Amino acid sequence: MNNENKPGLLVALVIYSVISSFGLLSVSAFTALAAAMPFIPTTLSVVMTILSVTHLAFGVALLASSYGIWTLQKWGWQLSITAFSVSIFLGLVAILPLAPDSTFSVSNLIFQLFFVVIDILCIRYLMQYEIKRLLHVFPYL
């Protein structure tokens, strides 16, 4: 199948995934740079490094899933479903004020829930019969 025959929403999903993955990769780079600053306490530096590696891994996985979906590969569908599911979980966890001295924020709640809803819609779209058939995911139901 060439690019002209790909459903428009599938193309939009790939674009969203690519933009999100570059955002995650950017956050990873900035977090790694900040962790290396000499005035950052060692414990915080370790936590920031772990977060940086986590963002890097998730960004690479999301970019790979975008490529898999774009090339209509079954593994791209599987990786996308997994990535969006993890993103939903992380979005819900990010609502909670887990850091010391952090407080609940309504703006953060709205921001996180917005992207949780987008991720749920992406999963629902990928679960459609036509998309599963297009990506050779069996069974189609």
Sequence and secondary structure as in RCSB ss.txt:
>XXXX:A:sequence
MNNENKPGLLVALVIYSVISSFGLLSVSAFTALAAAMPFIPTTLSVVMTILSVTHLAFGVALLASSYGIWTLQKW
GWQLSITAFSVSIFLGLVAILPLAPDSTFSVSNLIFQLFFVVIDILCIRYLMQYEIKRLLHVFPYL
>XXXX:A:secstr
  GGGS HHHHHHHHHHHHHHHHHHHHHHHHHHHHT TTS HHHHHHHHHHHHHHHHHHHHHHHHHHHHHTT HH
HHHHHHHHHHHHHHHHHHHHS  STT    HHHHHHHHHHHHHHHHHHHHHTSHHHHHHTT SS  
